[in-house]
């Protein structure tokens, strides 16, 4: 399985809810993108850039806490607005 990071390609593709970085795994970019989009809900991330995660990836920092799906054992599961992401 491949791991990808998705982020807005430009200002116009940014989301009003502030989510601007999604990490997802899938058999390929398309399936990872579909998984990421399902988790954060509409509007989707069709216009976002995809960055494959692997050896040689540049370091990156993300402001704010990570938020995972409800019930996950790894990440906090509530947004700053105390909401859960889609399953």
Protein Blocks (a to p, Z undefined) as FASTA:
>chain_A
ZZdddddfbfklpcfklpabdcdddfblklmmmmmmmmnopadfklpccddddehiacdd
dedjddddehiakbccbdfkopacdZZ
